[in-house]
């Protein structure tokens, strides 16, 4: 295993980054007041969001800084993983003491070295706050009545290999002591750097020994490395959103599909196909699964896995050698969080269904960028129906997103509050919304979704027309 990884590093398939690591012990003040939960009133304009009829939204906090995932405690306190920490303080704790739903206390904390901007995870599990930098998974014991955790900072897992692209350490817990960790791959198709002209993929791909996979660890064992874990599933390019579904006791995830089909094989794929292929994937992951990366990709129109062009594919040849997702999601939308709704605030149709935060595309040019919404995937009898509903929109602030920088906000993290409300974080400015249901649950039906269904015609949601939606590039 080590030999193949060193080979993989030597051919520059990962991006190395050297960061100076300094430990600074912060003087963090703890707060001992207990917050009383109440149901606040939504903002008149729903915080700028478009949501189904009967729902309301309010802005919990504005501009705490570029953020990743978040978690909400049983008393309503919010914990957020920051993308660009000041010094070593990479987390922020938030509290509302006035019961109006608006944060009035903010405390930075996290005495650990900064090792990159894609430290992502923030989860509360069995009385601990788990969070991750790019290379390390930490936890601290939460204290009753205290906002900032003052338990000893424990290291659960350290990634011993260098910083690379797609390095988020996202987590899920199975309730039986198992912790599932993403080890994503930093390339599109395990490209051979010695390719001349046509880009080829390394076969076999050497990084699959350690990357492009999900690993299972003991959630209570300290100071683990990857070799202490078990390779649970492989052939998975990049996952940021992962969740354990307690209804069927199974692991689920949303995968970032590969990019640059046209760039790698312009004789096979058009620029339009580059924008709409391949699918992002909603996956049920079982032990021993292989989802086929880098040798294949999932075509959402054919609903089949196809051989990747770097491995001899022609855009038509299907492979049955690998597991398919439960559902193909729109290409390049970047699903960055996945949440199974367990609460009772929302109408019954949302119970046990899945919310997905789509961070939004960066490379659909010369067509508009797409995504930048929170979607809902309904379930029936324990399986997704195949529908994708627009649940929250209005993040882009513009009708046409030519470049990712044009989007005002990028939905990033999801968390369910103790009352069943839904919290949404975004990664640009650090705004957090809270979505409430304020209508009649018994009368809620598909007519409440009609206005949201109409939003699917927007340029950043619909499948682009090959001719009419082509952007004129300078």
C-alpha positions as CSV (number, residue, x, y, z in Angstrom):
1,X,0.0,0.0,0.0
2,X,2.7,2.5,1.0
3,X,4.7,1.8,-2.2
4,X,1.8,2.6,-4.5
5,X,1.0,5.8,-2.6
6,X,4.5,7.0,-2.8
7,X,4.4,6.4,-6.6
8,X,1.2,8.3,-6.8
9,X,2.8,11.2,-4.9
10,X,5.9,11.2,-7.1
11,X,3.9,11.6,-10.4
12,X,2.3,14.8,-9.0
13,X,-1.2,13.5,-8.8
14,X,-1.7,15.5,-5.6
15,X,-1.0,19.1,-4.8
16,X,1.4,19.5,-2.1
17,X,1.1,22.4,0.3
18,X,3.4,23.3,3.1
19,X,1.9,25.2,6.0
20,X,3.6,26.5,9.0
21,X,1.8,25.0,12.0
22,X,1.8,27.0,15.2
23,X,-0.1,26.1,18.3
24,X,-1.6,29.1,20.0
25,X,-3.7,28.5,23.2
26,X,-6.7,30.9,23.0
27,X,-8.2,32.5,26.0
28,X,-11.8,31.5,25.3
29,X,-14.4,32.7,27.6
30,X,-17.2,30.2,28.4
31,X,-20.8,31.3,28.8
32,X,-22.9,29.6,31.5
33,X,-26.4,30.9,30.8
34,X,-28.9,28.3,29.6
35,X,-30.8,29.1,26.5
36,X,-34.6,28.6,26.4
37,X,-35.9,27.2,23.1
38,X,-38.8,28.9,21.4
39,X,-40.2,29.2,17.9
40,X,-39.2,32.5,16.3
41,X,-41.0,34.3,13.6
42,X,-39.6,34.2,10.0
43,X,-38.3,37.3,8.3
44,X,-40.8,39.2,6.1
45,X,-38.8,38.4,3.0
46,X,-37.7,35.0,4.2
47,X,-34.1,36.2,4.4
48,X,-34.1,36.5,0.6
49,X,-35.0,32.9,0.0
50,X,-37.7,31.3,-2.1
51,X,-39.2,28.3,-0.3
52,X,-42.5,26.3,-0.6
53,X,-45.7,27.9,0.4
54,X,-46.3,27.4,4.2
55,X,-42.6,27.6,5.1
56,X,-40.8,30.7,6.4
57,X,-37.2,31.5,6.9
58,X,-35.1,33.9,8.9
59,X,-31.4,34.9,8.9
60,X,-29.9,33.5,12.1
61,X,-26.5,35.3,11.6
62,X,-24.9,37.3,8.8
63,X,-21.3,37.2,7.7
64,X,-19.5,35.2,10.3
65,X,-16.8,34.4,7.6
66,X,-16.4,31.8,5.0
67,X,-17.9,28.6,6.4
68,X,-18.3,24.9,5.7
69,X,-20.5,22.5,7.7
70,X,-22.5,23.2,10.9
71,X,-24.2,21.4,13.8
72,X,-27.0,22.4,16.1
73,X,-27.1,21.2,19.8
74,X,-30.1,20.1,21.7
75,X,-30.3,23.6,23.3
76,X,-30.2,25.4,20.0
77,X,-26.5,26.4,20.2
78,X,-24.8,26.4,16.7
79,X,-21.3,25.3,15.9
80,X,-19.7,26.1,12.5
81,X,-16.5,25.0,10.8
82,X,-14.8,28.1,9.4
83,X,-12.9,27.9,6.1
84,X,-10.5,30.8,6.7
85,X,-9.6,30.8,10.4
86,X,-7.7,33.6,12.1
87,X,-4.7,31.9,13.6
88,X,-5.7,28.5,14.9
89,X,-9.3,29.4,15.9
90,X,-11.1,27.5,13.1
91,X,-14.5,27.1,14.7
92,X,-17.2,29.4,15.9
93,X,-19.9,28.9,18.5
94,X,-23.2,30.8,18.2
95,X,-26.0,31.4,20.7
96,X,-29.3,33.2,20.8
97,X,-30.1,34.5,24.3
98,X,-33.1,36.6,23.4
99,X,-35.3,33.8,21.9
100,X,-35.9,35.7,18.7
101,X,-33.9,33.3,16.5
102,X,-31.1,35.7,16.0
103,X,-27.6,35.0,17.2
104,X,-26.3,37.6,19.7
105,X,-23.3,35.8,21.1
106,X,-20.4,34.6,18.9
107,X,-17.3,32.9,20.2
108,X,-14.3,31.7,18.2
109,X,-12.6,28.5,19.4
110,X,-10.4,25.6,18.3
111,X,-6.9,25.2,19.5
112,X,-5.5,23.2,16.6
113,X,-3.2,24.1,13.7
114,X,-4.7,25.4,10.4
115,X,-3.8,23.1,7.6
116,X,-5.9,24.2,4.6
117,X,-9.1,25.9,3.6
118,X,-11.1,22.7,3.1
119,X,-11.5,21.6,6.8
120,X,-15.1,20.8,6.6
121,X,-16.9,18.7,9.2
122,X,-18.8,19.7,12.2
123,X,-21.0,17.1,14.0
124,X,-22.4,16.4,17.4
125,X,-22.4,12.8,18.4
126,X,-22.7,11.1,21.8
127,X,-22.0,14.2,23.7
128,X,-18.9,15.1,21.7
129,X,-18.4,17.8,19.1
130,X,-16.5,16.3,16.2
131,X,-14.8,18.5,13.6
132,X,-12.1,18.2,11.0
133,X,-9.3,20.1,9.4
134,X,-8.0,18.9,6.1
135,X,-5.7,16.3,7.8
136,X,-7.0,15.7,11.3
137,X,-10.3,14.7,12.9
138,X,-10.8,16.1,16.4
139,X,-13.4,15.9,19.1
140,X,-14.2,17.7,22.3
141,X,-16.6,16.9,25.1
142,X,-19.5,19.3,25.2
143,X,-20.4,20.7,28.6
144,X,-23.9,21.3,29.8
145,X,-24.7,25.1,30.0
146,X,-21.4,26.1,28.4
147,X,-21.4,27.4,24.8
148,X,-17.7,26.7,24.0
149,X,-16.6,23.1,24.7
150,X,-13.9,23.0,27.4
151,X,-13.2,19.3,27.3
152,X,-9.8,18.1,26.3
153,X,-9.1,18.4,22.5
154,X,-8.7,14.8,21.3
155,X,-7.2,13.7,18.0
156,X,-9.2,10.8,16.6
157,X,-7.5,10.4,13.2
158,X,-4.6,11.9,11.3
159,X,-4.1,11.7,7.6
160,X,-0.3,11.2,7.3
161,X,-0.1,12.1,3.6
162,X,0.3,15.6,2.1
163,X,-2.4,18.2,1.5
164,X,-4.1,17.5,-1.8
165,X,-7.2,18.6,-3.7
166,X,-10.6,17.2,-2.5
167,X,-9.2,16.8,1.0
168,X,-12.4,17.3,3.0
169,X,-12.7,14.8,5.9
170,X,-16.5,14.4,6.1
171,X,-18.0,12.1,8.8
172,X,-20.9,9.8,9.5
173,X,-21.6,7.6,12.5
174,X,-23.5,4.3,12.5
175,X,-24.5,4.3,16.1
176,X,-22.5,1.2,16.8
177,X,-19.1,2.8,17.3
178,X,-18.2,3.1,13.7
179,X,-17.0,6.4,12.2
180,X,-17.0,6.7,8.4
181,X,-14.5,9.1,6.8
182,X,-14.1,10.3,3.2
183,X,-10.7,10.0,1.5
184,X,-11.5,11.6,-1.9
185,X,-9.3,11.5,-5.0
186,X,-7.6,14.7,-6.2
187,X,-7.9,14.0,-10.0
188,X,-10.6,13.5,-12.6
189,X,-9.6,10.1,-13.9
190,X,-6.3,9.2,-12.3
191,X,-4.6,10.8,-15.3
192,X,-1.2,9.5,-16.6
193,X,1.1,12.6,-16.5
194,X,3.1,11.0,-19.3
195,X,0.2,11.1,-21.7
196,X,1.0,12.8,-25.0
197,X,-2.0,14.1,-27.0
198,X,-4.8,11.9,-25.9
199,X,-5.0,11.8,-22.1
200,X,-4.8,8.3,-20.7
201,X,-5.6,7.0,-17.2
202,X,-3.2,5.0,-15.1
203,X,-4.4,1.3,-15.1
204,X,-4.5,0.1,-12.5
205,X,-4.9,3.4,-10.7
206,X,-2.3,3.4,-7.9
207,X,-4.1,5.8,-5.6
208,X,-7.1,3.5,-5.1
209,X,-5.1,1.7,-2.3
210,X,-5.8,4.7,-0.1
211,X,-7.9,7.3,-1.9
212,X,-11.2,7.4,-3.9
213,X,-12.8,5.5,-1.0
214,X,-14.6,5.6,2.3
215,X,-13.0,4.2,5.4
216,X,-14.5,2.9,8.7
217,X,-12.8,3.7,12.0
218,X,-13.5,3.3,15.7
219,X,-15.1,6.5,16.8
220,X,-13.6,6.2,20.3
221,X,-10.0,5.2,19.5
222,X,-7.5,8.1,19.7
223,X,-4.6,8.9,17.5
224,X,-5.5,6.6,14.6
225,X,-4.0,6.7,11.1
226,X,-5.6,5.4,7.9
227,X,-4.0,2.0,8.4
228,X,-6.0,1.5,11.6
229,X,-9.2,1.7,9.6
230,X,-11.0,-0.5,7.1
231,X,-11.6,0.3,3.4
232,X,-15.4,0.2,3.5
233,X,-16.1,1.1,-0.2
234,X,-14.1,2.2,-3.2
235,X,-14.3,3.7,-6.7
236,X,-15.7,6.9,-5.2
237,X,-14.1,10.1,-6.6
238,X,-15.1,12.9,-4.2
239,X,-17.6,13.1,-1.4
240,X,-18.3,16.0,0.9
241,X,-21.8,15.1,1.9
242,X,-22.2,11.9,3.8
243,X,-24.9,10.6,6.2
244,X,-26.0,7.5,8.1
245,X,-29.7,6.8,7.7
246,X,-31.0,5.3,10.9
247,X,-34.2,4.2,9.2
248,X,-32.5,1.4,7.3
249,X,-29.1,1.5,9.1
250,X,-27.2,2.3,6.0
251,X,-24.6,4.8,4.8
252,X,-25.5,7.3,2.1
253,X,-23.6,10.0,0.3
254,X,-23.7,12.4,-2.6
255,X,-20.7,12.3,-4.9
256,X,-19.0,15.0,-7.0
257,X,-18.7,13.4,-10.5
258,X,-15.6,14.0,-12.6
259,X,-15.1,17.1,-14.8
260,X,-13.6,17.9,-18.2
261,X,-14.9,15.2,-20.6
262,X,-14.6,17.6,-23.5
263,X,-11.2,18.8,-22.5
264,X,-9.9,15.2,-22.2
265,X,-11.7,13.9,-25.3
266,X,-12.9,16.7,-27.6
267,X,-13.4,14.2,-30.4
268,X,-16.0,12.4,-28.4
269,X,-17.7,15.0,-26.2
270,X,-19.1,18.4,-27.2
271,X,-18.9,21.5,-25.0
272,X,-22.6,21.0,-24.2
273,X,-22.0,17.4,-23.1
274,X,-19.1,18.7,-21.0
275,X,-21.7,20.9,-19.2
276,X,-24.3,18.2,-18.6
277,X,-22.2,15.1,-18.1
278,X,-21.5,13.1,-16.0
279,X,-24.0,13.0,-13.2
280,X,-23.4,13.8,-9.6
281,X,-24.5,10.7,-7.7
282,X,-26.9,10.0,-4.8
283,X,-25.5,6.7,-3.4
284,X,-26.4,4.0,-0.9
285,X,-23.0,2.6,0.2
286,X,-22.6,-0.9,1.5
287,X,-19.5,-2.7,2.6
288,X,-17.4,-3.8,-0.3
289,X,-19.1,-1.6,-2.9
290,X,-17.1,-0.4,-5.9
291,X,-18.6,2.6,-7.8
292,X,-16.2,2.4,-10.7
293,X,-14.1,5.6,-10.4
294,X,-11.8,6.3,-12.3
295,X,-12.6,3.7,-15.0
296,X,-16.2,4.7,-15.5
297,X,-18.8,7.5,-15.0
298,X,-22.5,7.7,-14.6
299,X,-24.6,9.1,-17.5
300,X,-27.8,10.6,-16.1
301,X,-29.6,10.5,-19.5
302,X,-28.8,6.8,-20.2
303,X,-29.0,6.0,-16.5
304,X,-26.0,3.7,-17.0
305,X,-22.3,3.6,-16.2
306,X,-20.1,4.2,-19.2
307,X,-16.4,3.5,-19.7
308,X,-14.4,6.7,-19.2
309,X,-12.6,8.0,-22.3
310,X,-9.2,7.8,-20.5
311,X,-9.8,4.0,-20.4
312,X,-11.0,3.5,-24.0
313,X,-14.6,4.7,-23.7
314,X,-16.4,6.3,-26.6
315,X,-19.3,7.9,-24.9
316,X,-21.5,4.9,-25.7
317,X,-19.9,1.8,-24.2
318,X,-21.7,0.7,-21.0
319,X,-20.1,-1.3,-18.2
320,X,-21.9,-3.5,-15.7
321,X,-18.9,-4.1,-13.5
322,X,-19.7,-1.4,-10.9
323,X,-22.5,-0.4,-8.7
324,X,-24.9,2.3,-9.9
325,X,-26.2,5.2,-7.7
326,X,-29.7,5.3,-6.4
327,X,-30.2,8.4,-8.5
328,X,-28.2,10.6,-10.9
329,X,-28.1,14.3,-10.0
330,X,-27.4,17.2,-12.3
331,X,-23.8,17.5,-13.5
332,X,-21.3,19.7,-11.7
333,X,-23.8,21.0,-9.1
334,X,-21.4,20.1,-6.3
335,X,-23.6,18.4,-3.6
336,X,-21.8,19.4,-0.4
337,X,-24.1,18.1,2.3
338,X,-26.8,15.5,2.8
339,X,-29.4,15.4,5.6
340,X,-32.2,12.9,6.3
341,X,-35.0,14.8,7.9
342,X,-36.2,13.2,11.2
343,X,-38.1,16.0,12.7
344,X,-41.8,16.6,13.2
345,X,-42.1,20.4,12.4
346,X,-42.3,19.9,8.6
347,X,-45.2,18.2,6.8
348,X,-45.2,14.4,6.8
349,X,-44.0,14.1,3.2
350,X,-40.6,15.4,4.3
351,X,-40.2,12.8,7.1
352,X,-37.2,10.5,6.3
353,X,-36.6,12.2,2.9
354,X,-33.2,13.7,2.0
355,X,-32.1,17.4,1.7
356,X,-29.1,18.1,-0.4
357,X,-27.1,21.4,-0.4
358,X,-25.7,22.1,-3.9
359,X,-22.7,24.4,-3.7
360,X,-22.9,25.2,-7.4
361,X,-20.8,24.5,-10.4
362,X,-17.5,26.2,-11.4
363,X,-16.8,24.7,-14.9
364,X,-19.9,24.6,-17.0
365,X,-18.7,27.2,-19.4
366,X,-19.6,28.2,-22.1
367,X,-23.0,27.5,-20.6
368,X,-24.3,29.1,-17.4
369,X,-23.0,27.7,-14.1
370,X,-25.7,25.7,-12.2
371,X,-26.8,24.5,-8.9
372,X,-26.7,26.9,-5.9
373,X,-29.9,25.6,-4.3
374,X,-31.0,23.3,-1.6
375,X,-33.0,20.4,-3.0
376,X,-35.3,17.8,-1.5
377,X,-35.3,14.2,-2.6
378,X,-38.6,12.5,-1.6
379,X,-38.5,8.8,-0.4
380,X,-41.3,6.3,-0.6
381,X,-41.1,2.9,1.0
382,X,-37.5,3.5,1.9
383,X,-36.2,4.4,-1.5
384,X,-36.0,7.7,-3.4
385,X,-38.7,8.4,-5.9
386,X,-36.2,9.9,-8.4
387,X,-37.7,13.4,-8.2
388,X,-35.6,16.4,-7.3
389,X,-37.6,19.2,-5.8
390,X,-36.3,22.8,-5.4
391,X,-36.7,23.4,-1.7
392,X,-34.7,26.7,-1.2
393,X,-33.6,29.1,-3.9
394,X,-32.5,32.7,-4.1
395,X,-28.8,32.2,-3.1
396,X,-27.4,33.3,-6.5
397,X,-28.6,36.9,-6.4
398,X,-28.6,36.9,-10.2
399,X,-30.6,35.2,-13.0
400,X,-27.5,34.0,-14.9
401,X,-24.4,32.8,-13.2
402,X,-21.6,33.2,-15.8
403,X,-18.9,32.5,-13.4
404,X,-19.0,31.1,-9.9
405,X,-17.9,34.4,-8.5
406,X,-21.2,35.9,-9.8
407,X,-23.2,34.0,-7.2
408,X,-23.8,36.0,-4.0
409,X,-24.1,32.9,-1.8
410,X,-23.2,29.2,-2.2
411,X,-25.2,26.8,0.0
412,X,-22.9,24.5,1.9
413,X,-24.0,22.9,5.2
414,X,-27.3,21.5,6.5
415,X,-28.3,20.8,10.1
416,X,-31.6,19.9,11.8
417,X,-32.5,21.9,14.9
418,X,-34.1,20.2,18.0
419,X,-37.5,21.6,17.0
420,X,-37.2,20.2,13.5
421,X,-36.3,23.4,11.8
422,X,-33.6,23.3,9.0
423,X,-30.4,25.3,9.2
424,X,-28.5,26.2,6.0
425,X,-24.9,27.6,5.9
426,X,-23.2,29.2,2.9
427,X,-19.5,29.3,2.2
428,X,-18.9,32.8,0.8
429,X,-19.8,35.2,3.6
430,X,-20.9,32.9,6.4
431,X,-24.6,33.6,6.4
432,X,-27.0,31.1,8.1
433,X,-30.7,30.7,7.5
434,X,-33.2,28.8,9.6
435,X,-36.3,27.4,7.8
436,X,-39.5,26.9,9.7
437,X,-42.9,25.5,8.8
438,X,-45.6,28.0,9.7
439,X,-48.6,26.6,7.7
440,X,-51.1,23.8,8.2
441,X,-49.3,20.4,7.9
442,X,-52.6,18.5,7.3
443,X,-53.5,20.5,4.2
444,X,-50.0,20.7,2.7
445,X,-49.8,19.0,-0.7
446,X,-48.2,19.4,-4.1
447,X,-50.0,22.6,-4.8
448,X,-47.7,24.2,-2.2
449,X,-44.8,23.3,-4.4
450,X,-46.1,24.8,-7.7
451,X,-44.1,28.1,-7.4
452,X,-41.0,26.1,-6.6
453,X,-41.5,23.9,-9.6
454,X,-41.6,26.9,-11.9
455,X,-38.2,27.9,-10.6
456,X,-36.8,24.9,-12.5
457,X,-36.8,27.0,-15.7
458,X,-34.1,29.3,-14.3
459,X,-30.8,29.1,-16.1
460,X,-28.9,27.8,-13.1
461,X,-31.4,24.9,-12.5
462,X,-32.6,23.7,-15.9
463,X,-30.7,21.5,-18.4
464,X,-29.2,24.1,-20.8
465,X,-30.4,24.2,-24.4
466,X,-27.5,23.5,-26.7
467,X,-27.9,26.6,-28.9
468,X,-30.1,29.1,-27.0
469,X,-28.2,28.9,-23.7
470,X,-24.7,29.1,-25.1
471,X,-23.0,32.2,-23.6
472,X,-21.2,34.6,-25.8
473,X,-17.7,34.5,-24.4
474,X,-15.3,37.4,-24.9
